């Protein structure tokens, strides 16, 4: 598969001496939804800003579509779309004014801007509200408009910095539906950061966990979860049955990694993946051996576990920018007014 | 070429918002009415005394004051250039602009162009109000166009200064305070509201080198007297020259501040 983004040994040291990114290397395939996970201040936003030509890297080799970013900033800007976590909508303008101005910033001609704006606003269910001031929009509508704007110049790669931050569950799902459609219908490569692990798990083809400017893990979500021991099935056999022979048979199931007895006398069966398919097999085996099961529970491995494993449990008081706080406050105010 | 179109679209956004903000438009109209109606009438009484009028070289204070009001309005409007950048940085809009393939210079230039056009609209409003108060414009329509040009270039200086300050000042309150701190003394050490004949010698000396005086000079000449190029050109040259200089400075500072 062709590589859309190739990053080798990327380093960024800001003027104030902060080493935001410290030797990142990764690549993103064309048409991939690539998740970038990490605590606040891990270097996610800086990496995105470098990849779209907003911030100059201190060191490293960076190719987007095979083009060296540092030498061809304008081409990179035309090939990439960017929606920042701040939701940069001018709320004193209408949705239509916001998106058409964005078209002009990308030097599209008037007709292109009109047809594309209509098409994109319809896709994001904002066309009916196009002549309303953005200040009357809810947080979710603003975010949709922001992502819509990033598409006006038909970028091949879309960078979304926390597109679902602070939105309700319904809106988050809607936004992910749009993201998946963009990939399906336009073959767009999507590079996304999020703090919602279950989102990354279900929607990203691959995720990268970064912390303190370095990559801690990079793989498919299932593979990452499997590395940490995967799913856990807890089984309590009824007191009068002797499960030894059954346990022997269970151990022979390919996905079963280990079995241990916990303090309550129940057995914890570690499974590499798809624990829900192992449970029926357990029942079948027990039935054959005449053994009764009192209770069974399945705990699917979550990306949360993977994330905490790699980044630790300590909370970060990392430098969240003043702008983010300010914007968050404004969005909250808006939500209240709605 | 893209610099010009990019500049226009940056300015267009500000202008849409300016015209939409009715309060700002109303204030634009009310302020000159207050100045001319209150201060103009009151001071007019003083200058009605023929001895005072002759000593000061001012026969019609209302007409004398109109160029001062024009320049004062422009002087206090320049801060909006810098404020819009501070705001754009806060809400992330500046980053969005920088992520687009627009000419970087277009951002400060566009903000200044917007301020200049706002100034033009404000000047027209003041001219209309002054005319309603009975001020006669000696050079007619062409003269009004001329004084608009002087006022707009003067506005470009102020906008560029506020934009340059906004590169390092990140809050609107501080920017407002600093710009006011600069503009108030500029205003009162110039000949905008009082003729230099009415000033003590030290103040008159400051007024002679004050750029505000250079901006008021040609405008006053056009309102009160006529097309005397020897009195219009020096002021015009200084103002246009300073405008170009400060626009280039604001551009350089902006480039530096947004490169990381």
Boltz contact constraints between the chains, C-beta under 6 A:
constraints:
  - contact:
      token1: [A, 52]
      token2: [B, 99]
      max_distance: 6.0
  - contact:
      token1: [A, 54]
      token2: [B, 98]
      max_distance: 6.0
  - contact:
      token1: [A, 54]
      token2: [B, 99]
      max_distance: 6.0
  - contact:
      token1: [A, 55]
      token2: [B, 260]
      max_distance: 6.0
  - contact:
      token1: [A, 74]
      token2: [B, 101]
      max_distance: 6.0
  - contact:
      token1: [A, 77]
      token2: [B, 101]
      max_distance: 6.0
  - contact:
      token1: [A, 78]
      token2: [B, 101]
      max_distance: 6.0
  - contact:
      token1: [A, 82]
      token2: [B, 99]
      max_distance: 6.0
  - contact:
      token1: [A, 84]
      token2: [B, 92]
      max_distance: 6.0
  - contact:
      token1: [A, 84]
      token2: [B, 95]
      max_distance: 6.0
  - contact:
      token1: [A, 86]
      token2: [B, 92]
      max_distance: 6.0
  - contact:
      token1: [A, 88]
      token2: [B, 91]
      max_distance: 6.0
  - contact:
      token1: [A, 88]
      token2: [B, 92]
      max_distance: 6.0
  - contact:
      token1: [A, 88]
      token2: [B, 93]
      max_distance: 6.0
  - contact:
      token1: [A, 88]
      token2: [B, 96]
      max_distance: 6.0
  - contact:
      token1: [A, 92]
      token2: [B, 17]
      max_distance: 6.0
  - contact:
      token1: [A, 101]
      token2: [B, 13]
      max_distance: 6.0
  - contact:
      token1: [A, 104]
      token2: [B, 9]
      max_distance: 6.0
  - contact:
      token1: [A, 105]
      token2: [B, 100]
      max_distance: 6.0
  - contact:
      token1: [A, 105]
      token2: [B, 102]
      max_distance: 6.0
  - contact:
      token1: [A, 106]
      token2: [B, 100]
      max_distance: 6.0
  - contact:
      token1: [A, 323]
      token2: [B, 90]
      max_distance: 6.0
  - contact:
      token1: [A, 326]
      token2: [B, 90]
      max_distance: 6.0
